Amino acid sequence: QLQLVESGGGLVQPGGSLRLSCAASGFTLNDYAIGWFRQAPGKEREGVSCISSRNGGTDYADSVKGRFTISRDNAKNTVYLQMNSLKPEDTAVYYCAADPILFRRCRLSFHEYNKWGQGTQVTVSS
């Protein structure tokens, strides 16, 4: 069964860090583009970062550039999102998702993805 499971969310103070994990089962993450998305209450889901299949090319939303880093551990079949210098506006439920088509360059549009995890809550507050 194809499955994505996020973990690593929590409550952190402004300026703090968290690392989110997206573990895959039933398929090989390296063969598909993987995206991280977030959705805050009352707002649309937005793309945060993504990593392409194979060559590992990455993309970031302007709002997180220089603060977030996406990476992939093929041995663990897991994609990570390292989040530093967190701000209250980063508060949201974070989701990872997989592109249904093999070997594509990643995109930050959630319409491109059809396999989603259950989400993990990130709250940035003092």
Secondary structure, 3 states (H helix, E strand, C coil): CCEEEEECCEEECCCCCEEEEEEEECCCHHHEEEEEEEECCCCCCEEEEEECCCCCCEEECCCCCCCEEEEEECCCCEEEEEECCCCHHHCEEEEEEEEEEECCCCCCCHHHCCEECCCEEEEECC
